Amino acid sequence: MIIAVVTPWYSDNISGGAERFAGGIARSLQSAGCNVEILTTCGRDSFWDWGTDFYKEEVTIINELKVRRFSLRKRNKQLYDDLMGKLIHGESLSYVQEMQLMHETVNSDSMYQFINESGEDYIFLFIPYLSGTTYWGSKLRPENSFIVPCLHDEGMAYLKSVKDMFSRVSGLFLNTIEEQEFSESLYNLQDGASVVSGGGVEVNYIPNPDGFKSKYNISGDYVVYVGRQVSGKNVPQLIQLFKQYSDENSNKTKLVFVGKGEDQIIETMKATKNIIHIGEVSDEDKYDAIAGAVALIQPSLMESFSIVVMESWLCNTPVIVHEHCAVTKGHCDRSKGGLYYKDYDSFKKAINTLLEDTNRANSMADLGKRYVDEYYTWAKTSETIINYLIKKGFPREDIIS
């Protein structure tokens, strides 16, 4: 059988965590001897119009992976935004509204036709849970469908339609213990309905932090944020906290942002003292930026794994995370590789601790790196996925060619 990793967007330079994670899963399974494809839409990424094709509908090869692209369905963006706004503000949706939300998110009718017509030959791994491609695609072939949800505590996680989806499919592959505990508490899943498969993180590059500083004209100490600069990642609060820190301290420490962001948030950055917005960069520049930082800051409250935290440790840099994110706090507690904050005082203390005690910072980075090397390799992830599929009744000889 063919294992299809289904994700709404995919390319060789995709910046979204879930999409990069999808590629990692696909490559790890292919390396383990599985016949693997990626099914995705013709959209560019999450910043692109979700109802307009960027790529053409075709079958192509990206980094030795077969990728099938399917045309996007037109959508009512205003209705989607209105419904998501209700969830963000803590309002509940009727089941009819839930179905409207699923209809107006990212969808592809040609993809669903392919899944329906070719499904007997495939095992489908859908990622992440909150896309239309996962909801509608998994509904077509639930007996052959598994979900890598990347689940966290947010409005969509509480929808009845999501609970029904998780109960309908053959199993869930979860990234962390915290994600498994959250899913079990929320959905009352049966024993064996999920497994913690984790994920692999690799940095096959020797960082050059001095080169990064020279290239982007950065001097002195800095902390770094890497990833999408959007409200959902708690970036506005990070900017506010750092502005207060910068106003109250004379050490001239800077906050460097790497990656794409919402226009309004970027404008706020540019108007704030000691904040530098670099924008989207190559992986090499990203690793250079992390390696040169006093710490990587991950302010998000809603993470199911956080690849960038692992990358930071592999670049020998400690992390500062938000105390109210169970997943990243759990990583720090188990690894001893970082600090966490919940308010301005603890934010200031975390930065100053790592600025003033380089021995402790170096020790944290080393402990974090050991944690990643021990628990988060792609070989372990693919082995766990394959063994779970076998447990679910798929013969090994059908999975590994």
Secondary structure by P-SEA (a helix, b strand, c coil): cbbbbcccccccccccaaaaaaaaaaaaaaaaccbbbbbbccccccccccccccccbbbbbcccbbbbbbbbcccaaaaaaaaaaaaaacccccaaaaaaaaaaccccaaaaaaaaaacccbbbbbcccccaaaaaaaaaccccbbbccccccccccccaaaaaaaacccccccccaaaaaaaaacccccccccccbbbbbbccccccaaaaaaaacccccccccccccccccaaaaaaaaaaaaaaacccbbbbbbcccccaaaaaaaaacccccccccccaaaaaaaaaaccbbbbccccccccaaaaaaaaacccbbbbcccaaaaaaaaaaccbbbbccaaaaaaaaaaaaccaaaaaaaaaaaaaaaaccccaaaaaaaaaaaaaaaccccccccc
